[in-house]
């Protein structure tokens, strides 16, 4: 992590690319919550980009937390890119968003 970003969370769990992806999966119309806990002073610009669209674009007072809720109508895998910039420092991270057809049965 950079000095700007202290923690990234997906669905209120610390995001770790080595964790079993099942932990983060969702179903259609149930939103994913992407959060970035930011450190420093001043302001930061934060946005999430998915397939060329920007569902969230905010200015955040530091220290603070950026939150973006995104949902999808169809199953599949998407890659969301989290971008954060502040005082000449920039950060980006790809986050896998996996939407299952239906909830687990059983």
N, C-alpha and C positions, 0 to 999 in steps of 0.2 A: 504494500500500500504506500501511497504517497503521504506527505505531511498534511495535505489538504483533506484527504479522505481517510477517516479513521475506521469505518466499517461499512460494508454493504450487506443489506438484508433483502431476502426475497420471501414473501409471504410470512414475514415476521421471524424468519430464521436466518442466522448468519449464512451468507452465500459462500459456498466452497465448491469449486469446480470438481474436486475429487470425491465429493459426497454422492451417494446413490441418487440419481436424478428423480427417482420415485418420490422422494421427500418433497420436491418442489412442484410436482405435476398438478394440473387443475383440469376442470371440465369446461365445455363451452358455456359462455355467459357468466362464469364465476371469475372475477378479476384477479389478476396477479398484482401484488403490492411490491413495488421496487422502492427501496429506501437507501439513502446514503447519508451517513452521519459525518458531518463536515467539521473541520477544525480550522482555526486561524482567526483573522480579524478582517473587517471590511465586508464586502459582498462577493458573491460567486454567482455565476450563471450555470444552471444545470438543465440538462435536457435528456430525453430518451428518444431514440430513433429506432423505428421498426419498419423494415421494408420501404424505406424512403419517406415515411411519414413521421411526424413529430407529435405524439399525443400529449407530451408534457414538456413545457419550457418555462422555467421559473427563475427569478432572481431571489437568492437566499442571503439573509444576514448571517454572518459567521460569528461564533460557532452556531450551527443549526442543523436541521435535518430536511433533506429533500425527499418528498414522497410522490410517487406516481402510481396510479391504479390504471391498469389496462386489461381489457377483456377481449375475447375473440368469440365469434359465432360458430366457427368450424374447428374440428380437431386438426392437429398437425404440430409441427415444430417450427418455431420462429426464433430469430436471434434479435434481441434488443441490445442496442449499444447505449451505454450510459456515458455521457460527456459532461465534464465539470471543468470550469475555468475560473481562475481567480488570481489577480495580481501577477500575471505572467506565467503562472503555473497551470498546467492542464493535465487532465486525467481522463482516460477512457477505458471501459471494460465491456466485453461482450458477455451477455447473460442469456442462457438458453431458456426459452419458455416453451414447455411441452404441454399441449392440450390433448387430453384423452377423449375418446368418444363418449364415455359415461363413467360414473363413479364406480369404484370397486364394489363388487357384489360379494357379500359374505362376511 
